[in-house]
Amino acid sequence: MTEFNADNKIKILVVDDFDLVRHGIARMLDDEADMEVTGMANSGEDALRQLRTQIPDVVLMDVKMPGMGGIEATQRILRQYPEIRIVAMSSIDVGAIPTQMLAAGALAFITKGAAVEELMQAIRMAYRGQHYITQSVATQMAVQPVHRQDKKLFDKLSQRELQIAMLLSDGQRVSNISTTLNLSPKTVYSYRYRIFDKLGIKSDVHLTILAMKSGLSEGYSELQDYRQQLRG
């Protein structure tokens, strides 16, 4: 890709399942002289459909969405369109999610609490083929070896196993996961049992609790905030 200029804007596809987030981010990006939002998608599946007709320079990808999440969508996009740059965004900055998104091929990872200027910087750097990781994520990754064991458990999972674990912890049925990921129910069950074995658990309830404790679920942050309010 060539260096951007006034006549060569960075074309961006914004992917997030919340309408307000999508439109809010799109408006901010369109206010930048060197950026242009060429599409918005509410899921990984929707993003892949849109890419059949228009290829952006950068995909701003939410990680945790119903159906196909950001990890799976990133893998599929880069298999078909390796020239696209992926910037991942999430409210989760701990655990396996940042590591897995970067392993899937994302060039940048920022949190949804990042400043607007940081978002713009991440997009511009990714467009140039450079890596960018928001400071809180970089710090977590640097000290990961000394984290508690329950925060490292999900690192044992493959990218596919993590994707299915996230869907299961969100309460999705095996039949829905099967349809979303184009896998047979038998295959999903096999992944489920493999996940349980690797994590040392026996049920979806245990998986959900572990996901929250490990920071894999936004619910963990909300629970911590609530406890802090009670203490205050």
Salt bridges, closest charged atoms under 4 A:
GLU3 OE2 - ARG128 NE 2.81
ASP16 OD2 - LYS112 NZ 2.97
ASP19 OD1 - ARG22 NH2 2.22
GLU32 OE1 - ARG124 NH2 2.73
ASP34 OD2 - ARG124 NE 2.77
ASP46 OD1 - ARG49 NH2 3.88
ASP62 OD1 - LYS112 NZ 3.27
GLU72 OE2 - ARG76 NE 2.79
GLU72 OE1 - ARG160 NH1 3.00
ASP150 OD2 - ARG148 NH2 3.04
GLU161 OE2 - ARG194 NH1 3.69
GLU161 OE1 - LYS198 NZ 2.82
ASP170 OD1 - LYS64 NZ 2.73
ASP204 OD1 - ARG192 NE 3.08
GLU218 OE1 - LYS64 NZ 3.76
